[in-house]
Amino acid sequence: MSSRFTDRERAIYQSPFAGSPPIDPLALNRRLWQATRGRLYDLLADAEAAAPVTAETKGDITRGPENYVVAAAAEEELARAARQAFGLAPFPEGPLDAAVLDALDHFLGWLEGKD
């Protein structure tokens, strides 16, 4: 029986958390989409407003204070969804939100590299 998935799609993802077991990337991706109720990309875009103001973004009206509230809510939702998808406990039993968001970023970067 042939599979509909290529060898590349069957590749195993290794989480950046020390000692964590390899993860099925299709299952992880599916859990992320379920945990965000299909809003993964929307939440990522909203969270971008929390990025620090730099020389390139100074004066960008899309980075006003009201957008930081939206960004903070998006980051919180992304951290919650990533914890759920990775199977991580909340802090203090599990890692800080920053580490969870870094792991999410690592996974999404890994997925982009699979293209």
Buried (B, 14 or more C-beta within 10 A) or exposed (E): EEEEEEEEEEBEBBBEBEEEEEBEBEEBBEBBBEBBEEBBEEBBEBBBBBEEEEEEEEEEEEBEEEBEEBBBBBBEBBBBBBBBBBEBEEBEEBBEBEBBBBBBBBBBEBBEEEE
